[in-house]
Amino acid sequence: MIEFSLSKLNMLIFVTAVAAIVIFFMAAVNSNMKTRQSFELVYKVGKELKTGIESNSYCTIKFIDIPKTIQTNSNGSDAFSIKYKLNISSYDPENSDSNKLVLAVIDRKQFKPKIYAAYYVDYKGAVNLYESNCSEIDCSIEKVTDETVDYDPSKAYSIDAQLLFAKTIDNGNPTIYLVPCVMKNKIYSCREFLNLEASGPLKEIIPCLSAVNYLVDYSDQLPGAP
């Protein structure tokens, strides 16, 4: 009887040890995938920004997609996806002839968020970062004042799943703009959102948004239109 109990106890210890090893291995794989996918995200967005920054056009417009979640498993299942924030910050390092846009994938903690991956892009000139303020019935954008912004594409009523990148050159001086602009309530693209009254001032700040054929007139589709 004692030998039987000991054999069962040994079996339980063995199974527990195997389970602990499997859990540790899966956690390690998940962490590695999270880091790798996070870096791929900042690298991809950084390359899009770099292409626009290096353009010599007097007005460069790009629309950059931001995934709502990061997949940590190759099968694409939602069970293996994580929500995150994409932080973009502007820095002016000492003894450097260029500024830096730093992109970082961070978790959604309010205090001391963990950084999963980071990437930077050099730029010259000025940068204007915009953030969104959205509710169920309305959405607006405003310029941030501290040269850093968090884009959260998975939050409720988020329009952060796509960014407008614009770069203008005036008298040889480049200025960069980053603006969240996807809407959900019957408006599904940056081009349409930028025609709303809420973001109308952007077309005064960036005149080439209207000067070139990036935007079309949706005024007849706005609420109250005849």
N, C-alpha and C positions, 0 to 999 in steps of 0.2 A: 504493500500500500504506500509506504514511504517512497519506494523507488518509482512508483507510478506518478506520485505527486511531484517528485523531483524532475522526472522527465517532462511533465507538463510545464513545470516552471521554466525549465531550460528552453523548451519550445517557445514559450511566451517571450522570454528574454531575446531569443533569436529573432522572432518575428518583429518585436519592437525595434531591435537594432536595425533590421533590414528596412523597416518603415522609416526610421529616422534618417538613414542614408539616402533613401529615395527622395524624401522631402527636402533634405539638404541639397541634393543634386538638382532637383527641379527648381528650387529657389535660386541656386547659382545660375542655372541656364536662363531663368526668367530675368534675373538681374543683368546678365550679359546681353540678352536680347533687348532689354529696355535701354541700355547704354548705347548699343549699336544702332538701334532704330532712332534714338534721339539724335545721335550724331548725324545720321543720314538726313534727318529733317533739317537741322540747322545748316548742314552743308549744302543741301539743295536750295533752301531759301537764300543762303548767303551767295551762292553762285548766280541766282536770279538778280539779286541786288547788285552784285559786281558787274554783271553785263549791262545793267542800266546805268550804273555810275560811270562806266568807262565809255559810254556812248558820247559822241561829239555833237549830237543833234541839239538844237536850241531848246527842244522840248521832247523828252522821252517819256512814254507812258507804258507801263506794264501792269498786268493784273496777276498777282501771285497767290496761288491756292495754298491754304493752310489746312492740313487734315484735322478732323475733329478729335480723333484719338490716335494714340500710338499703338500699333500692333506688336505684341511680344511673342507671337506665335505665327508660324508660316501659314497656317490654315485660315487665317483671317477671322477667326471666331471672336465675337464680342467678349466672350469670357476671358480672353487673353489680351484685352486692350486696356490702356490706362488713359485717364484724363490728365491734362497737363496745361501749363501756360507757356507761351513763347514770349520771353522777355527780350526787348530790343533796347539797347542803351547806347548813347553817344558819349565818347570820351575824347578829350584833347590832351594826349600825353605830352609831357615836357620833352624838349629836345627832339621833337619829331616834326617833319614837314607835312604830315597828314594827320587827320583825325581818324577815329575808328568807330565803326558800328559793330557792337558786340551782340551776338545772338546767343541766347541760352534757353534750353528746355529745362523748366523747373516744375516741381510738383505744385499742387494747388493749396498748400498750407499758407496761411496768412502771415505767420511769423517764421522767420528763418527757413525759407523753403530750400529744399535740396536741389542741387544742380545736377542734371543727368548728362548734359553735354553742352559744349560752347564752341563758337566759331566767330571769327571777326573779319570784317571787310574794311579796307582803307578807303577813305574818301577825302575830298577837299571841298571847302565851301561851308555852307550852312545846312542844317537839317531841321526839319519840322516834323515832329511825331504827333499823331492824333490818336485819341482813344474814343471808344463808343460808350454811350449811355442809353440803354435800351429798356423798354418795358413791353408789356403785351400789346400796347396800342400805339406806341411811338418810339422813335429812335433818332438820336442825334449824335453828332461828333464834335469834339472840341480839342484844341491843341493843348498838349501837356506842357508844363513849365519847368519840369526838373530833368529833362533829357533822358527819361526812361519810361517805358510803357510795357504793361503786360497784356498780351492778347490771349484771350481764353475762348477758343472756338467751340467748346462744349457746354458753356454756361447757358442758362435759359435766355432765349431771345437774342442769342449772340449773332453779331454780324462780323465777327473776327475770323471767319473761315476763308476770307479772301481779302487781300490788301491791294490797294492802289499804290503803285510806286510811280512817282513823277519826279523828273529832274529838269529844271529849267536853267538856262544860261543867259544871264543878262549882263551886258558889258564885260563879258569874260568871267563873271562870278557865278558859279553853280550853286543852286539851292535844291535840296532833296526833300521830298514829302512822302510820308507813309501814312495811309489812311485806311482804316477798316471800312468795308463798304458792301458786304452781302446782306440782303434783307430776305425775310421769309414770307411775310404777309403779302402775298400777291406780287411781290417784287423780288426777283431772284438773281440780280446781277449788279455788279458795280456800275455798269453803264447806266442802268435805270435808277439806281439809288442816287447817283450824282446829279440827277435831274430834279430831285426833290427840293422843296424850299429849304428843308433842314440843312442841306449841304450846298445850297446855291452859292453862298459866299466863297466856296472853294473855287468856283469858276471865275471869280474876280481875283482871287489870289493867284490862281494858275490859269491865266487867260487861254493858254493853248488847249485846255480841255475842251473848249468850245470852238477854238479856231480851226482845229483839225477835226476830221470826221471820226472821233472816237465816241462821241455821244450823239444821240438822236433825240428828237423832240417827243416826249411822252406826256406833254401837258394835257392832252385830251383824255388821258387815262387817270389823271389825278382826281381825288375826291372833289366833287362839286363842279367838275368840268362839264360844259354843256354837251 
